[in-house]
Amino acid sequence: MEGVFSEGAEQGSRGISFEARTCGTSAAATGYRRGVSADPSPHAVEVRRSARRRRTVSAYREGDRTVVLIPARMSEAEERRWVGVMLDKLAAQESKRTLGDTELTERAARLSEQYLSGRARPRSVRWVTNQNTRWGSCTPAEGSIRLSHRLQGMPEYVVDYVLLHELAHLLVPGHGPRFWELLEAYPRTERARGFLEGVVAAERLPRIPAAREE
């Protein structure tokens, strides 16, 4: 399936639209099931079919749901593919927006409530620019959490993992079994760790010198 991607607003919410020019039925696996999001964020997916919609596929966030609007004529295979495409596009769009310190604090509170029963309560959460060898750090005595600016622009589930990692340190200082048990509740722990390990590995690769002009 080919298409033209564009950002736009859908029903007053920030969203994206994609014009489907052809309708092939082969689809790559996206991990999508009806009502279940393949997106790392905890949004449920609601697919709405419209007989009036002929070529355009749109998606936007609506509260804790992601709404995907598709033409009624689409097959289930096409639906699965386009839901995966739109979730990826939304995630990429959102990752470009840098969270401020206030938003980080709100996000940390939400993660603590969702995965740590609200027991981790930081007094401050902020970005810092002096952490080039660590993704995050915390000072339990002060209840402060600091995230490296290098995380800005990375997928939201990666930022959430680092936030949750530091929140867990407010409860358990070391990296023993009790610490990792706290992170087991977060479903993207291994995926986020793999992403960060890949970033570190890529940074260690030798840079290829630019070819000199003759």
N, C-alpha and C positions, 0 to 999 in steps of 0.2 A: 504494500500500500504506500502510495506517495502522498505528500501533502505539503501545504504551505503553513508554517507555524507563525502565529502572531499573538502578542499579548493583548489583553483587553479586559473589560469588566463585564461580568455576567450577573444580572439582577442585583446590581449595587454592591457586589463583592468582587474583590480582586480575583481574577481568574485568567484562563487562557483559552484560546480557540484554535482549532486545527481543521483545515479544509481537506476532506478526504476526496481525492480525485479518482482513485480506482478502488475497487473492492475485492481484492484477492482474499482467499480464505485461509491461506497458510499463515500460521502465527507462531512466533517464538514463545516459549514458556515464560510466563510473567509471575507465577505464583499467586495469581488473582483468582478468587472465588467470589461468587455473588455475595455482597454484603461484607466482604473481608478485604481490607486494603493490603496491597503489596508494598505500599509506601512505608518507610521506617517509622514515620510518625504515627501516633495512635488514632488515626482518623478511620472511621468506618466509611465504606464506599456505597453510595446509592446511585444506581444507574437509572436514568429517566429516558424513555424512548418517546420520540415525537414523530407523528406522521407528517407534520409540516416541515420538519428538519430533514433536508435531503442530502447535503454534502458536508455540513460543518459539524465537528465534534468539539464540545466545550467542556471545561471543568473549572470548578471554583470551590473554595472552602465555605462551608455553612455551619458555623459552630464547631462541633466535634466531628462533623461529617465532611467527606469530599463528594460533591455531586458531579456526576459525569453525564452530559447530555449527548445523546446519539440519535441518528436517524432510525426510525422504526424498522426499516428494511434490513438492518444489519444482522448477520448471523451471530450465533453465540461465539464462534471462533473470532470473528471480527470484533465483537464486543470485548472479549478478553484482551485481545491485542491492543485495542485503543485505550482501554482502561489503564493498562500497563504504561503505554506511551504518555498518557496525560498525567499519571501520577509522577512519572519521572520528570516531566516538564515542570509540573508544579513544584516539585522538590528542588529542581535546579533554579527556578525563579526565586523561591523563598531563600535559598542558601546565599543569594547575592545580597540580600538585605542584612546588614550588620546589626545585631542586637545591641542595644545600649546597656549600660550597667543596671538601670532600673528593670529592663526586660529580663536581663540575666537573673536578677534577684527573684523576680516573679516566676521565672522558669524553674529555678532551683526549688522554690517553695512547692511548686506543682509536682516536680519529680519526687521530692521528699514525701509528699502526701501519697503519691501513687505507688511508690516502690519501697518506702521506708516507714510507712505508717505515720508520717509526719514527725518522726523523732529527731531528724536532723534539722536544726533551725539556725542557719548561718545569720550572723549580724550584718555581714556585708559580702557582696559578690561583685567582682569587677574585672575588667580587662587590664592586663599589664603588658608592657613592652620589654621587660627585662628578663623574660624567661625564654631563652632560646634552646635550652636542653631539656626542659620539662613542659608538658602540655598544661599542667595545672598544679596548684599547691594549696595547702590550707594550714591555718594555725588554729588548732582546736581551742586553745586557751582564750583566743580572741574571737573565735567563731567567724573567722574571715576566710574567704575562698578567692583565689586569683586564677584567672585563665590566661594562657598565653595568647597574644594577638595573632599568632600563627594559625590559630583555629578559625579565625574569621574567614568566612567564605567556604568552609568545609560543610559537608552535609549536616543537617540538623541533628540526625541521630548520633553523629560523632560528637558534636558539642554536648548533647544530652548525656552521652556516656561519660565524658570527662567531668561534667558537672556532678553526675551521680557518683562517680569514683571519689571525688573530693568530699561530697556529702557523707559518703560512707566512712571516710576518714575522721569525720567529726564524731563518729560513734566508735570506730575501731581504728586505732592509730597505725598499726602495722599491716602487712599483706599476708597474714596467716589465713587459715581455713575460715575463721569467723568473718573475716573481711570479704572473701570471695563468695561466701554464702549470701551475703547481703546483695551482691550484684547479680546473683542467679535469677532474681526476679525480673531483671531488665532483659527483654528478649533479643536485643541487638548487641549485647556485650562482645561476643566473639567477632561479630562482623565489624564493629567499630574498632576493636583492637587490631584486627587484620588490616583495616584501612590505614590506621596510624602507623603500623609496622611497615606498610607499603610506602608511605610517605617518607619514613626514615630511610628505608632502603634506597629509594630513588635519589634522596639527597646525597647519599654516599657514592653514587655512581660517578665515575670520572666524566668531566665535561669534554665534549668533542670540540677541539679548536676550530674556529671558523676558517674556511679556505681563504687563502690570500689571493688577491686579484693579481693577475699577471701584468 
